[in-house]
């Protein structure tokens, strides 16, 4: 079936979804292993590990988000664009609202790191996208 | 925007999957167009019209407020 309805369907091949999922599973496994084997690791090592795992997690989520569906047509592209816009607005709102929530709950005000914001946006994108697709069945 | 896709499909005895295969989209896309949840691009509207040997206007009509 020819599913190339629009002149150019952007995205990476579908098998990158599996690669992205494997990357995420490996990151989660690495975090669990480090927590169980070496809970008393030095702070510097923990920080380095956190930065590394967050970056790899972002790469995994991004691969899943950018991979094309098996049947990628103009409606799927349209859903993806709308969902990306939603995830972006969600990210902006989280950055604005989070310090206010900290203030209300008397917690120390902690700014979100760029990595945390990006992970949240990608997770929201994937959840909303798959929910939208589920509605089409 | 309303459309007479379902009626035209019935005339030619085509399933949603048959039409989807002919115009190169998924069955879900045809289903969404029929239900009015998705408005097709100009390219897709022309392809659909060609399948039914009709004009785009004969199949897709604007409603008040469009």
N, CA and C atoms of all chains as a GROMACS GRO file, in nm:
protein
  609
    1UNK      N    1   0.084  -0.120   0.000
    1UNK     CA    2   0.000   0.000   0.000
    1UNK      C    3   0.088   0.124   0.000
    2UNK      N    4   0.058   0.214  -0.091
    2UNK     CA    5   0.133   0.339  -0.093
    2UNK      C    6   0.078   0.433   0.014
    3UNK      N    7   0.160   0.463   0.112
    3UNK     CA    8   0.114   0.552   0.219
    3UNK      C    9   0.182   0.687   0.210
    4UNK      N   10   0.255   0.710   0.101
    4UNK     CA   11   0.324   0.838   0.084
    4UNK      C   12   0.230   0.936   0.017
    5UNK      N   13   0.129   0.977   0.091
    5UNK     CA   14   0.027   1.062   0.033
    5UNK      C   15   0.076   1.205   0.014
    6UNK      N   16   0.149   1.255   0.112
    6UNK     CA   17   0.205   1.389   0.100
    6UNK      C   18   0.343   1.378   0.038
    7UNK      N   19   0.393   1.487  -0.022
    7UNK     CA   20   0.518   1.477  -0.094
    7UNK      C   21   0.635   1.424  -0.010
    8UNK      N   22   0.641   1.464   0.117
    8UNK     CA   23   0.756   1.423   0.197
    8UNK      C   24   0.711   1.392   0.340
    9UNK      N   25   0.721   1.266   0.380
    9UNK     CA   26   0.687   1.228   0.518
    9UNK      C   27   0.816   1.228   0.598
   10UNK      N   28   0.823   1.318   0.696
   10UNK     CA   29   0.945   1.328   0.776
   10UNK      C   30   0.947   1.224   0.886
   11UNK      N   31   1.066   1.188   0.927
   11UNK     CA   32   1.078   1.093   1.036
   11UNK      C   33   1.182   0.988   1.006
   12UNK      N   34   1.217   0.914   1.111
   12UNK     CA   35   1.316   0.807   1.093
   12UNK      C   36   1.240   0.674   1.084
   13UNK      N   37   1.305   0.569   1.031
   13UNK     CA   38   1.232   0.442   1.009
   13UNK      C   39   1.167   0.387   1.136
   14UNK      N   40   1.064   0.306   1.115
   14UNK     CA   41   0.982   0.254   1.225
   14UNK      C   42   1.063   0.172   1.327
   15UNK      N   43   1.168   0.102   1.280
   15UNK     CA   44   1.242   0.015   1.374
   15UNK      C   45   1.315   0.094   1.482
   16UNK      N   46   1.327   0.226   1.465
   16UNK     CA   47   1.391   0.308   1.568
   16UNK      C   48   1.307   0.314   1.696
   17UNK      N   49   1.176   0.281   1.684
   17UNK     CA   50   1.093   0.273   1.805
   17UNK      C   51   1.145   0.165   1.897
   18UNK      N   52   1.179   0.051   1.838
   18UNK     CA   53   1.230  -0.061   1.919
   18UNK      C   54   1.367  -0.025   1.977
   19UNK      N   55   1.450   0.043   1.896
   19UNK     CA   56   1.582   0.083   1.946
   19UNK      C   57   1.565   0.179   2.064
   20UNK      N   58   1.474   0.276   2.049
   20UNK     CA   59   1.449   0.373   2.156
   20UNK      C   60   1.401   0.306   2.283
   21UNK      N   61   1.311   0.209   2.266
   21UNK     CA   62   1.258   0.134   2.381
   21UNK      C   63   1.370   0.057   2.450
   22UNK      N   64   1.458  -0.005   2.370
   22UNK     CA   65   1.571  -0.080   2.427
   22UNK      C   66   1.663   0.013   2.505
   23UNK      N   67   1.686   0.133   2.452
   23UNK     CA   68   1.771   0.231   2.520
   23UNK      C   69   1.711   0.268   2.656
   24UNK      N   70   1.578   0.292   2.658
   24UNK     CA   71   1.511   0.329   2.783
   24UNK      C   72   1.520   0.215   2.885
   25UNK      N   73   1.497   0.093   2.840
   25UNK     CA   74   1.505  -0.024   2.930
   25UNK      C   75   1.645  -0.035   2.989
   26UNK      N   76   1.747  -0.012   2.905
   26UNK     CA   77   1.885  -0.021   2.953
   26UNK      C   78   1.914   0.087   3.058
   27UNK      N   79   1.862   0.208   3.034
   27UNK     CA   80   1.884   0.317   3.130
   27UNK      C   81   1.819   0.283   3.264
   28UNK      N   82   1.695   0.234   3.258
   28UNK     CA   83   1.624   0.200   3.383
   28UNK      C   84   1.699   0.088   3.455
   29UNK      N   85   1.746  -0.012   3.379
   29UNK     CA   86   1.821  -0.123   3.440
   29UNK      C   87   1.950  -0.071   3.504
   30UNK      N   88   2.018   0.022   3.436
   30UNK     CA   89   2.143   0.078   3.490
   30UNK      C   90   2.117   0.154   3.620
   31UNK      N   91   2.007   0.229   3.624
   31UNK     CA   92   1.974   0.306   3.746
   31UNK      C   93   1.945   0.210   3.861
   32UNK      N   94   1.866   0.106   3.833
   32UNK     CA   95   1.831   0.008   3.939
   32UNK      C   96   1.957  -0.063   3.988
   33UNK      N   97   2.043  -0.101   3.895
   33UNK     CA   98   2.166  -0.170   3.934
   33UNK      C   99   2.255  -0.082   4.020
   34UNK      N  100   2.271   0.044   3.981
   34UNK     CA  101   2.358   0.132   4.059
   34UNK      C  102   2.302   0.156   4.199
   35UNK      N  103   2.170   0.172   4.207
   35UNK     CA  104   2.106   0.197   4.338
   35UNK      C  105   2.121   0.076   4.430
   36UNK      N  106   2.115  -0.045   4.373
   36UNK     CA  107   2.122  -0.164   4.458
   36UNK      C  108   2.266  -0.203   4.490
   37UNK      N  109   2.355  -0.189   4.393
   37UNK     CA  110   2.492  -0.233   4.415
   37UNK      C  111   2.578  -0.130   4.488
   38UNK      N  112   2.554  -0.005   4.457
   38UNK     CA  113   2.642   0.097   4.514
   38UNK      C  114   2.562   0.217   4.565
   39UNK      N  115   2.479   0.196   4.670
   39UNK     CA  116   2.395   0.308   4.716
   39UNK      C  117   2.476   0.419   4.782
   40UNK      N  118   2.598   0.389   4.825
   40UNK     CA  119   2.681   0.488   4.896
   40UNK      C  120   2.782   0.554   4.803
   41UNK      N  121   2.753   0.560   4.674
   41UNK     CA  122   2.847   0.621   4.579
   41UNK      C  123   2.867   0.768   4.611
   42UNK      N  124   2.984   0.820   4.576
   42UNK     CA  125   3.015   0.961   4.603
   42UNK      C  126   2.918   1.051   4.527
   43UNK      N  127   2.892   1.172   4.583
   43UNK     CA  128   2.796   1.264   4.523
   43UNK      C  129   2.835   1.299   4.379
   44UNK      N  130   2.967   1.318   4.359
   44UNK     CA  131   3.015   1.354   4.225
   44UNK      C  132   2.980   1.242   4.124
   45UNK      N  133   3.000   1.118   4.168
   45UNK     CA  134   2.969   1.004   4.080
   45UNK      C  135   2.820   0.999   4.051
   46UNK      N  136   2.738   1.023   4.155
   46UNK     CA  137   2.592   1.021   4.136
   46UNK      C  138   2.548   1.129   4.038
   47UNK      N  139   2.606   1.251   4.053
   47UNK     CA  140   2.569   1.362   3.964
   47UNK      C  141   2.603   1.329   3.819
   48UNK      N  142   2.724   1.275   3.803
   48UNK     CA  143   2.770   1.238   3.669
   48UNK      C  144   2.678   1.132   3.608
   49UNK      N  145   2.643   1.034   3.692
   49UNK     CA  146   2.555   0.925   3.647
   49UNK      C  147   2.417   0.979   3.610
   50UNK      N  148   2.365   1.073   3.693
   50UNK     CA  149   2.233   1.132   3.666
   50UNK      C  150   2.230   1.204   3.531
   51UNK      N  151   2.334   1.284   3.508
   51UNK     CA  152   2.342   1.359   3.381
   51UNK      C  153   2.346   1.262   3.263
   52UNK      N  154   2.430   1.160   3.278
   52UNK     CA  155   2.445   1.060   3.171
   52UNK      C  156   2.314   0.987   3.144
   53UNK      N  157   2.250   0.939   3.252
   53UNK     CA  158   2.126   0.861   3.232
   53UNK      C  159   2.014   0.948   3.174
   54UNK      N  160   2.005   1.073   3.221
   54UNK     CA  161   1.900   1.162   3.167
   54UNK      C  162   1.921   1.186   3.018
   55UNK      N  163   2.047   1.205   2.978
   55UNK     CA  164   2.076   1.229   2.836
   55UNK      C  165   2.040   1.107   2.752
   56UNK      N  166   2.075   0.990   2.802
   56UNK     CA  167   2.045   0.867   2.726
   56UNK      C  168   1.893   0.845   2.722
   57UNK      N  169   1.826   0.876   2.836
   57UNK     CA  170   1.679   0.863   2.840
   57UNK      C  171   1.614   0.955   2.736
   58UNK      N  172   1.665   1.077   2.726
   58UNK     CA  173   1.612   1.172   2.627
   58UNK      C  174   1.632   1.118   2.486
   59UNK      N  175   1.750   1.062   2.461
   59UNK     CA  176   1.776   1.006   2.327
   59UNK      C  177   1.677   0.894   2.296
   60UNK      N  178   1.654   0.806   2.395
   60UNK     CA  179   1.559   0.695   2.376
   60UNK      C  180   1.418   0.745   2.347
   61UNK      N  181   1.372   0.841   2.426
   61UNK     CA  182   1.237   0.896   2.407
   61UNK      C  183   1.226   0.967   2.272
   62UNK      N  184   1.334   1.038   2.236
   62UNK     CA  185   1.334   1.111   2.108
   62UNK      C  186   1.327   1.015   1.989
   63UNK      N  187   1.398   0.903   2.000
   63UNK     CA  188   1.394   0.804   1.891
   63UNK      C  189   1.252   0.752   1.872
   64UNK      N  190   1.184   0.723   1.986
   64UNK     CA  191   1.046   0.673   1.976
   64UNK      C  192   0.956   0.781   1.916
   65UNK      N  193   0.976   0.906   1.961
   65UNK     CA  194   0.890   1.015   1.915
   65UNK      C  195   0.908   1.045   1.766
   66UNK      N  196   1.031   1.032   1.718
   66UNK     CA  197   1.058   1.069   1.577
   66UNK      C  198   1.035   0.955   1.479
   67UNK      N  199   1.028   0.832   1.530
   67UNK     CA  200   1.012   0.717   1.439
   67UNK      C  201   0.876   0.721   1.372
   68UNK      N  202   0.877   0.688   1.243
   68UNK     CA  203   0.752   0.687   1.168
   68UNK      C  204   0.666   0.567   1.209
   69UNK      N  205   0.536   0.581   1.193
   69UNK     CA  206   0.446   0.468   1.218
   69UNK      C  207   0.452   0.373   1.099
   70UNK      N  208   0.396   0.251   1.119
   70UNK     CA  209   0.397   0.155   1.007
   70UNK      C  210   0.317   0.211   0.890
   71UNK      N  211   0.201   0.272   0.920
   71UNK     CA  212   0.124   0.342   0.817
   71UNK      C  213   0.126   0.489   0.854
   72UNK      N  214   0.210   0.564   0.784
   72UNK     CA  215   0.226   0.706   0.816
   72UNK      C  216   0.160   0.786   0.704
   73UNK      N  217   0.044   0.842   0.729
   73UNK     CA  218  -0.022   0.924   0.628
   73UNK      C  219  -0.045   1.064   0.682
   74UNK      N  220  -0.119   1.145   0.605
   74UNK     CA  221  -0.132   1.286   0.641
   74UNK      C  222  -0.207   1.307   0.773
   75UNK      N  223  -0.301   1.218   0.806
   75UNK     CA  224  -0.374   1.236   0.933
   75UNK      C  225  -0.281   1.209   1.052
   76UNK      N  226  -0.196   1.108   1.040
   76UNK     CA  227  -0.100   1.078   1.147
   76UNK      C  228  -0.004   1.197   1.163
   77UNK      N  229   0.043   1.252   1.050
   77UNK     CA  230   0.132   1.369   1.057
   77UNK      C  231   0.062   1.485   1.126
   78UNK      N  232  -0.067   1.503   1.094
   78UNK     CA  233  -0.143   1.612   1.155
   78UNK      C  234  -0.157   1.590   1.307
   79UNK      N  235  -0.184   1.466   1.346
   79UNK     CA  236  -0.196   1.435   1.490
   79UNK      C  237  -0.062   1.461   1.559
   80UNK      N  238   0.048   1.422   1.494
   80UNK     CA  239   0.181   1.442   1.554
   80UNK      C  240   0.209   1.590   1.575
   81UNK      N  241   0.178   1.672   1.475
   81UNK     CA  242   0.206   1.816   1.487
   81UNK      C  243   0.124   1.877   1.601
   82UNK      N  244  -0.005   1.841   1.608
   82UNK     CA  245  -0.090   1.895   1.715
   82UNK      C  246  -0.041   1.851   1.852
   83UNK      N  247   0.000   1.724   1.860
   83UNK     CA  248   0.048   1.671   1.988
   83UNK      C  249   0.179   1.738   2.030
   84UNK      N  250   0.265   1.764   1.932
   84UNK     CA  251   0.392   1.833   1.963
   84UNK      C  252   0.363   1.972   2.019
   85UNK      N  253   0.268   2.042   1.958
   85UNK     CA  254   0.230   2.176   2.006
   85UNK      C  255   0.177   2.167   2.150
   86UNK      N  256   0.095   2.066   2.177
   86UNK     CA  257   0.040   2.046   2.311
   86UNK      C  258   0.153   2.022   2.412
   87UNK      N  259   0.248   1.933   2.373
   87UNK     CA  260   0.359   1.900   2.464
   87UNK      C  261   0.446   2.023   2.491
   88UNK      N  262   0.465   2.107   2.390
   88UNK     CA  263   0.544   2.228   2.407
   88UNK      C  264   0.477   2.323   2.508
   89UNK      N  265   0.345   2.342   2.490
   89UNK     CA  266   0.271   2.430   2.582
   89UNK      C  267   0.273   2.371   2.723
   90UNK      N  268   0.261   2.238   2.733
   90UNK     CA  269   0.269   2.172   2.863
   90UNK      C  270   0.404   2.202   2.930
   91UNK      N  271   0.513   2.192   2.852
   91UNK     CA  272   0.646   2.220   2.906
   91UNK      C  273   0.658   2.362   2.958
   92UNK      N  274   0.606   2.457   2.881
   92UNK     CA  275   0.611   2.598   2.923
   92UNK      C  276   0.532   2.617   3.053
   93UNK      N  277   0.413   2.558   3.060
   93UNK     CA  278   0.329   2.573   3.179
   93UNK      C  279   0.395   2.509   3.302
   94UNK      N  280   0.459   2.394   3.281
   94UNK     CA  281   0.527   2.327   3.394
   94UNK      C  282   0.638   2.416   3.450
   95UNK      N  283   0.715   2.478   3.360
   95UNK     CA  284   0.824   2.566   3.404
   95UNK      C  285   0.769   2.683   3.485
   96UNK      N  286   0.653   2.735   3.444
   96UNK     CA  287   0.593   2.849   3.514
   96UNK      C  288   0.528   2.805   3.646
   97UNK      N  289   0.456   2.694   3.643
   97UNK     CA  290   0.373   2.654   3.758
   97UNK      C  291   0.454   2.587   3.869
   98UNK      N  292   0.557   2.511   3.833
   98UNK     CA  293   0.632   2.433   3.933
   98UNK      C  294   0.683   2.519   4.050
   99UNK      N  295   0.748   2.634   4.026
   99UNK     CA  296   0.794   2.714   4.141
   99UNK      C  297   0.678   2.763   4.228
  100UNK      N  298   0.564   2.790   4.165
  100UNK     CA  299   0.447   2.836   4.242
  100UNK      C  300   0.397   2.724   4.334
  101UNK      N  301   0.397   2.601   4.280
  101UNK     CA  302   0.354   2.486   4.362
  101UNK      C  303   0.451   2.468   4.480
  102UNK      N  304   0.582   2.483   4.452
  102UNK     CA  305   0.682   2.474   4.560
  102UNK      C  306   0.654   2.579   4.667
  103UNK      N  307   0.621   2.699   4.621
  103UNK     CA  308   0.596   2.811   4.713
  103UNK      C  309   0.473   2.783   4.800
  104UNK      N  310   0.367   2.733   4.737
  104UNK     CA  311   0.242   2.706   4.810
  104UNK      C  312   0.263   2.592   4.911
  105UNK      N  313   0.338   2.489   4.869
  105UNK     CA  314   0.356   2.374   4.958
  105UNK      C  315   0.474   2.392   5.054
  106UNK      N  316   0.526   2.514   5.064
  106UNK     CA  317   0.636   2.548   5.156
  106UNK      C  318   0.762   2.464   5.134
  107UNK      N  319   0.779   2.413   5.015
  107UNK     CA  320   0.902   2.342   4.981
  107UNK      C  321   1.003   2.445   4.930
  108UNK      N  322   1.133   2.412   4.939
  108UNK     CA  323   1.231   2.505   4.879
  108UNK      C  324   1.208   2.515   4.729
  109UNK      N  325   1.214   2.639   4.678
  109UNK     CA  326   1.187   2.658   4.534
  109UNK      C  327   1.305   2.603   4.453
  110UNK      N  328   1.276   2.502   4.375
  110UNK     CA  329   1.381   2.440   4.294
  110UNK      C  330   1.344   2.455   4.147
  111UNK      N  331   1.435   2.513   4.072
  111UNK     CA  332   1.410   2.526   3.927
  111UNK      C  333   1.426   2.392   3.860
  112UNK      N  334   1.351   2.371   3.754
  112UNK     CA  335   1.365   2.248   3.677
  112UNK      C  336   1.486   2.259   3.587
  113UNK      N  337   1.557   2.149   3.570
  113UNK     CA  338   1.668   2.151   3.474
  113UNK      C  339   1.610   2.136   3.333
  114UNK      N  340   1.687   2.174   3.236
  114UNK     CA  341   1.643   2.160   3.098
  114UNK      C  342   1.611   2.016   3.064
  115UNK      N  343   1.693   1.924   3.118
  115UNK     CA  344   1.672   1.782   3.092
  115UNK      C  345   1.537   1.735   3.146
  116UNK      N  346   1.503   1.779   3.267
  116UNK     CA  347   1.374   1.738   3.327
  116UNK      C  348   1.257   1.787   3.242
  117UNK      N  349   1.267   1.911   3.197
  117UNK     CA  350   1.159   1.969   3.115
  117UNK      C  351   1.144   1.890   2.985
  118UNK      N  352   1.259   1.861   2.922
  118UNK     CA  353   1.255   1.790   2.794
  118UNK      C  354   1.197   1.649   2.812
  119UNK      N  355   1.238   1.580   2.919
  119UNK     CA  356   1.185   1.445   2.945
  119UNK      C  357   1.034   1.452   2.965
  120UNK      N  358   0.988   1.548   3.045
  120UNK     CA  359   0.843   1.561   3.070
  120UNK      C  360   0.768   1.590   2.940
  121UNK      N  361   0.824   1.678   2.857
  121UNK     CA  362   0.757   1.710   2.730
  121UNK      C  363   0.749   1.587   2.639
  122UNK      N  364   0.859   1.511   2.633
  122UNK     CA  365   0.859   1.392   2.546
  122UNK      C  366   0.762   1.286   2.597
  123UNK      N  367   0.758   1.268   2.731
  123UNK     CA  368   0.667   1.169   2.788
  123UNK      C  369   0.522   1.209   2.761
  124UNK      N  370   0.491   1.337   2.782
  124UNK     CA  371   0.354   1.386   2.755
  124UNK      C  372   0.322   1.368   2.607
  125UNK      N  373   0.417   1.401   2.521
  125UNK     CA  374   0.395   1.385   2.376
  125UNK      C  375   0.358   1.240   2.343
  126UNK      N  376   0.438   1.146   2.395
  126UNK     CA  377   0.414   1.005   2.361
  126UNK      C  378   0.281   0.955   2.417
  127UNK      N  379   0.249   0.994   2.541
  127UNK     CA  380   0.122   0.949   2.602
  127UNK      C  381   0.004   1.004   2.522
  128UNK      N  382   0.005   1.135   2.496
  128UNK     CA  383  -0.108   1.197   2.425
  128UNK      C  384  -0.119   1.141   2.283
  129UNK      N  385  -0.004   1.121   2.217
  129UNK     CA  386  -0.006   1.069   2.080
  129UNK      C  387  -0.069   0.930   2.075
  130UNK      N  388  -0.029   0.842   2.166
  130UNK     CA  389  -0.084   0.706   2.162
  130UNK      C  390  -0.230   0.703   2.204
  131UNK      N  391  -0.270   0.795   2.294
  131UNK     CA  392  -0.412   0.804   2.329
  131UNK      C  393  -0.495   0.850   2.209
  132UNK      N  394  -0.442   0.948   2.135
  132UNK     CA  395  -0.510   0.998   2.015
  132UNK      C  396  -0.525   0.886   1.912
  133UNK      N  397  -0.418   0.809   1.894
  133UNK     CA  398  -0.422   0.701   1.796
  133UNK      C  399  -0.520   0.592   1.838
  134UNK      N  400  -0.528   0.569   1.968
  134UNK     CA  401  -0.619   0.466   2.021
  134UNK      C  402  -0.764   0.502   1.990
  135UNK      N  403  -0.792   0.632   1.993
  135UNK     CA  404  -0.929   0.678   1.966
  135UNK      C  405  -0.972   0.651   1.822
  136UNK      N  406  -0.873   0.636   1.733
  136UNK     CA  407  -0.904   0.618   1.590
  136UNK      C  408  -0.949   0.477   1.556
  137UNK      N  409  -0.920   0.382   1.643
  137UNK     CA  410  -0.950   0.241   1.610
  137UNK      C  411  -1.098   0.216   1.587
  138UNK      N  412  -1.708   2.059   0.763
  138UNK     CA  413  -1.728   2.019   0.623
  138UNK      C  414  -1.797   1.881   0.620
  139UNK      N  415  -1.904   1.872   0.542
  139UNK     CA  416  -1.970   1.741   0.530
  139UNK      C  417  -1.925   1.673   0.400
  140UNK      N  418  -1.949   1.545   0.395
  140UNK     CA  419  -1.910   1.473   0.274
  140UNK      C  420  -2.004   1.356   0.248
  141UNK      N  421  -2.004   1.312   0.123
  141UNK     CA  422  -2.091   1.200   0.085
  141UNK      C  423  -2.008   1.076   0.055
  142UNK      N  424  -1.901   1.064   0.128
  142UNK     CA  425  -1.806   0.955   0.102
  142UNK      C  426  -1.871   0.817   0.120
  143UNK      N  427  -1.949   0.806   0.227
  143UNK     CA  428  -2.010   0.676   0.259
  143UNK      C  429  -2.106   0.632   0.147
  144UNK      N  430  -2.184   0.728   0.098
  144UNK     CA  431  -2.281   0.700  -0.008
  144UNK      C  432  -2.208   0.661  -0.136
  145UNK      N  433  -2.105   0.739  -0.169
  145UNK     CA  434  -2.028   0.712  -0.293
  145UNK      C  435  -1.959   0.577  -0.284
  146UNK      N  436  -1.912   0.546  -0.167
  146UNK     CA  437  -1.845   0.417  -0.147
  146UNK      C  438  -1.944   0.301  -0.166
  147UNK      N  439  -2.063   0.322  -0.113
  147UNK     CA  440  -2.167   0.218  -0.124
  147UNK      C  441  -2.205   0.196  -0.271
  148UNK      N  442  -2.211   0.306  -0.347
  148UNK     CA  443  -2.246   0.294  -0.489
  148UNK      C  444  -2.147   0.204  -0.564
  149UNK      N  445  -2.019   0.218  -0.529
  149UNK     CA  446  -1.915   0.138  -0.597
  149UNK      C  447  -1.885   0.008  -0.522
  150UNK      N  448  -1.959  -0.015  -0.414
  150UNK     CA  449  -1.940  -0.135  -0.331
  150UNK      C  450  -1.795  -0.147  -0.282
  151UNK      N  451  -1.743  -0.034  -0.233
  151UNK     CA  452  -1.605  -0.032  -0.183
  151UNK      C  453  -1.606  -0.031  -0.030
  152UNK      N  454  -1.515  -0.104   0.030
  152UNK     CA  455  -1.500  -0.095   0.176
  152UNK      C  456  -1.407   0.023   0.206
  153UNK      N  457  -1.402   0.060   0.334
  153UNK     CA  458  -1.310   0.168   0.373
  153UNK      C  459  -1.167   0.129   0.340
  154UNK      N  460  -1.134   0.002   0.361
  154UNK     CA  461  -0.998  -0.045   0.334
  154UNK      C  462  -0.967  -0.038   0.184
  155UNK      N  463  -1.066  -0.074   0.100
  155UNK     CA  464  -1.046  -0.066  -0.046
  155UNK      C  465  -1.013   0.077  -0.088
  156UNK      N  466  -1.094   0.170  -0.038
  156UNK     CA  467  -1.072   0.310  -0.073
  156UNK      C  468  -0.937   0.360  -0.019
  157UNK      N  469  -0.908   0.319   0.104
  157UNK     CA  470  -0.780   0.358   0.166
  157UNK      C  471  -0.663   0.311   0.081
  158UNK      N  472  -0.671   0.187   0.035
  158UNK     CA  473  -0.563   0.132  -0.048
  158UNK      C  474  -0.550   0.209  -0.180
  159UNK      N  475  -0.662   0.248  -0.236
  159UNK     CA  476  -0.659   0.318  -0.366
  159UNK      C  477  -0.597   0.458  -0.355
  160UNK      N  478  -0.622   0.525  -0.243
  160UNK     CA  479  -0.570   0.662  -0.231
  160UNK      C  480  -0.443   0.670  -0.146
  161UNK      N  481  -0.401   0.556  -0.090
  161UNK     CA  482  -0.273   0.552  -0.019
  161UNK      C  483  -0.275   0.609   0.122
  162UNK      N  484  -0.382   0.582   0.194
  162UNK     CA  485  -0.386   0.622   0.336
  162UNK      C  486  -0.434   0.502   0.418
  163UNK      N  487  -0.445   0.520   0.549
  163UNK     CA  488  -0.491   0.409   0.633
  163UNK      C  489  -0.644   0.406   0.638
  164UNK      N  490  -0.698   0.290   0.676
  164UNK     CA  491  -0.844   0.278   0.689
  164UNK      C  492  -0.897   0.377   0.793
  165UNK      N  493  -0.817   0.399   0.898
  165UNK     CA  494  -0.858   0.491   1.005
  165UNK      C  495  -0.877   0.633   0.952
  166UNK      N  496  -0.793   0.670   0.855
  166UNK     CA  497  -0.804   0.804   0.797
  166UNK      C  498  -0.936   0.818   0.721
  167UNK      N  499  -0.970   0.716   0.641
  167UNK     CA  500  -1.098   0.720   0.567
  167UNK      C  501  -1.215   0.724   0.666
  168UNK      N  502  -1.205   0.644   0.771
  168UNK     CA  503  -1.310   0.641   0.874
  168UNK      C  504  -1.326   0.779   0.939
  169UNK      N  505  -1.214   0.844   0.970
  169UNK     CA  506  -1.220   0.976   1.033
  169UNK      C  507  -1.278   1.081   0.939
  170UNK      N  508  -1.245   1.070   0.809
  170UNK     CA  509  -1.301   1.166   0.712
  170UNK      C  510  -1.452   1.147   0.704
  171UNK      N  511  -1.494   1.021   0.694
  171UNK     CA  512  -1.639   0.993   0.685
  171UNK      C  513  -1.714   1.046   0.807
  172UNK      N  514  -1.651   1.031   0.923
  172UNK     CA  515  -1.717   1.074   1.047
  172UNK      C  516  -1.706   1.224   1.069
  173UNK      N  517  -1.630   1.293   0.981
  173UNK     CA  518  -1.616   1.438   0.993
  173UNK      C  519  -1.515   1.480   1.099
  174UNK      N  520  -1.436   1.385   1.147
  174UNK     CA  521  -1.335   1.419   1.248
  174UNK      C  522  -1.207   1.474   1.185
  175UNK      N  523  -1.186   1.444   1.058
  175UNK     CA  524  -1.065   1.490   0.991
  175UNK      C  525  -1.099   1.546   0.854
  176UNK      N  526  -1.045   1.663   0.825
  176UNK     CA  527  -1.065   1.726   0.694
  176UNK      C  528  -0.942   1.696   0.609
  177UNK      N  529  -0.960   1.627   0.496
  177UNK     CA  530  -0.843   1.587   0.416
  177UNK      C  531  -0.775   1.706   0.348
  178UNK      N  532  -0.649   1.684   0.312
  178UNK     CA  533  -0.577   1.786   0.236
  178UNK      C  534  -0.637   1.794   0.095
  179UNK      N  535  -0.600   1.897   0.022
  179UNK     CA  536  -0.648   1.912  -0.115
  179UNK      C  537  -0.607   1.793  -0.200
  180UNK      N  538  -0.482   1.751  -0.182
  180UNK     CA  539  -0.429   1.638  -0.261
  180UNK      C  540  -0.514   1.512  -0.237
  181UNK      N  541  -0.540   1.484  -0.110
  181UNK     CA  542  -0.617   1.363  -0.077
  181UNK      C  543  -0.762   1.376  -0.126
  182UNK      N  544  -0.820   1.496  -0.112
  182UNK     CA  545  -0.958   1.517  -0.159
  182UNK      C  546  -0.968   1.492  -0.309
  183UNK      N  547  -0.868   1.539  -0.384
  183UNK     CA  548  -0.869   1.518  -0.530
  183UNK      C  549  -0.854   1.369  -0.562
  184UNK      N  550  -0.765   1.302  -0.489
  184UNK     CA  551  -0.746   1.157  -0.513
  184UNK      C  552  -0.875   1.081  -0.487
  185UNK      N  553  -0.944   1.117  -0.379
  185UNK     CA  554  -1.071   1.050  -0.346
  185UNK      C  555  -1.174   1.077  -0.455
  186UNK      N  556  -1.181   1.204  -0.498
  186UNK     CA  557  -1.276   1.240  -0.603
  186UNK      C  558  -1.248   1.162  -0.732
  187UNK      N  559  -1.120   1.142  -0.762
  187UNK     CA  560  -1.082   1.069  -0.884
  187UNK      C  561  -1.129   0.923  -0.878
  188UNK      N  562  -1.123   0.864  -0.759
  188UNK     CA  563  -1.169   0.725  -0.744
  188UNK      C  564  -1.316   0.715  -0.782
  189UNK      N  565  -1.395   0.815  -0.742
  189UNK     CA  566  -1.539   0.812  -0.769
  189UNK      C  567  -1.574   0.881  -0.902
  190UNK      N  568  -1.472   0.921  -0.976
  190UNK     CA  569  -1.490   0.991  -1.105
  190UNK      C  570  -1.588   1.108  -1.088
  191UNK      N  571  -1.565   1.185  -0.984
  191UNK     CA  572  -1.651   1.301  -0.955
  191UNK      C  573  -1.562   1.421  -0.924
  192UNK      N  574  -1.624   1.536  -0.910
  192UNK     CA  575  -1.547   1.654  -0.870
  192UNK      C  576  -1.537   1.656  -0.718
  193UNK      N  577  -1.440   1.731  -0.668
  193UNK     CA  578  -1.421   1.742  -0.522
  193UNK      C  579  -1.547   1.801  -0.459
  194UNK      N  580  -1.605   1.900  -0.528
  194UNK     CA  581  -1.726   1.965  -0.474
  194UNK      C  582  -1.845   1.870  -0.463
  195UNK      N  583  -1.846   1.769  -0.549
  195UNK     CA  584  -1.957   1.674  -0.544
  195UNK      C  585  -1.949   1.584  -0.421
  196UNK      N  586  -1.829   1.568  -0.371
  196UNK     CA  587  -1.811   1.478  -0.255
  196UNK      C  588  -1.797   1.554  -0.124
  197UNK      N  589  -1.727   1.667  -0.129
  197UNK     CA  590  -1.707   1.747  -0.007
  197UNK      C  591  -1.781   1.880  -0.022
  198UNK      N  592  -1.864   1.910   0.077
  198UNK     CA  593  -1.938   2.037   0.075
  198UNK      C  594  -1.912   2.116   0.203
  199UNK      N  595  -1.898   2.246   0.183
  199UNK     CA  596  -1.879   2.333   0.299
  199UNK      C  597  -2.010   2.347   0.375
  200UNK      N  598  -1.998   2.359   0.507
  200UNK     CA  599  -2.117   2.384   0.591
  200UNK      C  600  -2.112   2.528   0.640
  201UNK      N  601  -2.221   2.573   0.696
  201UNK     CA  602  -2.222   2.708   0.754
  201UNK      C  603  -2.121   2.712   0.869
  202UNK      N  604  -2.042   2.816   0.869
  202UNK     CA  605  -1.942   2.826   0.975
  202UNK      C  606  -1.804   2.778   0.932
  203UNK      N  607  -1.796   2.708   0.818
  203UNK     CA  608  -1.665   2.665   0.767
  203UNK      C  609  -1.592   2.783   0.705
   0.00000   0.00000   0.00000
